[in-house]
Amino acid sequence: MTELSPAAQAVIDTWWNASDGKYINGVWTPNRSAQLAAALRAAADQLKYKLLDVEVVDCSQLLLLADELEAQ
């Protein structure tokens, strides 16, 4: 397996560390929507950068998707 870039590693780490969920019949069941929302936010954070205090990459759609997933 090839090593991930720091940006990709940040997204995957965020996915795995989003531990929102509940026990169902004694088995921990993660909230996949919350995990995906966290990963989208991490991806948006990795994509955006500023040039002279102006955000160059518009990540608003990713953040809107994350909001919608979290609202479920």
C-alpha positions in Angstrom: 0.0 0.0 0.0 1.4 3.4 -0.9 1.7 6.1 1.7 -0.9 8.8 1.6 -0.3 12.5 1.3 -0.7 14.5 4.5 -3.9 16.0 3.1 -5.4 12.5 2.3 -4.2 11.2 5.7 -5.9 14.0 7.5 -9.2 13.2 5.8 -9.0 9.4 6.5 -8.0 10.0 10.1 -11.0 12.3 10.6 -13.3 9.6 9.1 -12.0 7.0 11.5 -11.9 9.3 14.6 -15.5 10.4 14.1 -16.9 8.0 16.7 -20.5 9.2 16.7 -22.8 6.2 16.9 -24.7 4.0 19.3 -24.9 0.5 20.6 -27.5 -1.7 18.8 -28.0 -5.1 20.3 -24.6 -4.8 22.1 -22.7 -3.9 19.0 -21.2 -0.4 18.4 -22.7 0.9 15.2 -21.0 4.1 13.9 -23.1 6.9 12.4 -21.8 6.8 8.8 -23.5 10.1 8.0 -21.5 11.8 10.8 -18.3 10.1 9.7 -18.9 11.3 6.1 -19.7 14.8 7.2 -16.5 14.9 9.3 -14.5 13.7 6.3 -16.1 16.3 4.0 -15.2 19.0 6.5 -11.6 17.8 6.7 -11.4 17.6 2.9 -12.7 21.2 2.6 -10.1 22.3 5.2 -7.3 20.6 3.2 -8.5 22.1 -0.1 -8.9 25.7 0.9 -6.0 28.0 1.0 -5.7 31.7 1.1 -3.8 34.0 -1.2 -3.6 37.6 0.2 -6.5 36.9 2.6 -8.8 35.7 -0.2 -10.0 32.1 -0.2 -9.0 30.7 -3.5 -10.9 27.4 -3.5 -14.7 27.6 -2.7 -15.6 24.7 -0.5 -19.0 25.9 0.4 -20.8 23.0 -1.4 -18.8 20.5 0.6 -19.7 22.2 3.8 -23.4 22.4 2.8 -23.3 18.6 2.2 -21.7 18.1 5.6 -24.4 20.2 7.2 -27.1 18.2 5.5 -25.6 14.8 6.6 -25.2 16.0 10.2 -28.8 17.1 10.3 -30.1 13.5 9.7 
